[in-house]
Amino acid sequence: MQIEPLGKQLITDGQGQFRISDLAPGEYHLSVSYVGLAPLTKDVKVESGGVANVDLALDVSSRTDTVFVTAERVQGEAEAINIERTADNIVQVLPSRVINSLPNMNIADAVGRLPSVTLERDEGEGKYVQIRDTEPRLSNVTINGVHVPSPEATVRNIKLDVIPADIVERIEVNKTISPNQDGDAIGGSVNIVTRTPTEKPVYSFGAQGGYTPIQKGRTLNSFNGTVGQRFGAQKKLGALIGGTYDHNNRGIDDLANPGYRQR
């Protein structure tokens, strides 16, 4: 604040109040300024032996001002740890960078790498998820928080070997259920968060190969790819397309017990 014609300057207290004493009677010109607000000027007349009360209200300098706050998005294990730390229940998170850094052909193989999670396998490939050593039917599966019913009529288990790992942003394994989740997950719940397209084009391709000596030797190969981007002037429309081809060509050495006859 500045007082003219005295050229005197002063600062208000934390409540915006101020007091000026020992002023000679007369007219004064007050100029008030504050960072982010429009300056204000006001004429004040001081009478002899009197007190002049002045109420000043500053307005914003411009109602069209725009503030941009930018920062790098937390990714990978840092994001996973932050979700686990701030969650109200016991949850473990497997981010996409960790999923894609390992040879996971499907989501079941990726989930099976988490602690206290085992897989029920079919011919060596992970199929059903078992959380904390409970049966697969006691755990449910959600995609982006939406419950997924079983495609099979006789069981409620969800086969996770049909979901490619390349289209998943992260996997959340809830070992305890919170009130906002379905209550049918006695063993736990697996939530699959899918990837979303970004303003920049997304291109992701991968290939794997192998060989097995079983049954005179066989080759194994797989290919996966994901493309996506946001469109339009405001980038409100986006598309993400992913696909996986897996030809494992497994051979099986099966040892069976022929049984015995009880006498």
Buried (B, 14 or more C-beta within 10 A) or exposed (E): BBBEEEEEEEEEEEEEEBEBEEEEEEEBEBEBEEEEEEEBEEEBEBEEEEEEEEEEEBEEEEEEEEEEEEEEEEEEEEBBEEBEEEBEBBBBBBBBEBBBEEEBBBBBBBBBBBEEBBBBBEEEBBBBBBBBEBEBBBBBBBBEEEBBEBEEEEEBBBBBBEBBBBBBBBBBBBBBBEEEBEEEBBBBBBBBBEBEBBEEEBEBEBEEEEEEEEEEEBEBBBBBBBBBBBEEEEEEEBEBEBEBEBEBBEEEEEEEEEEEEEE
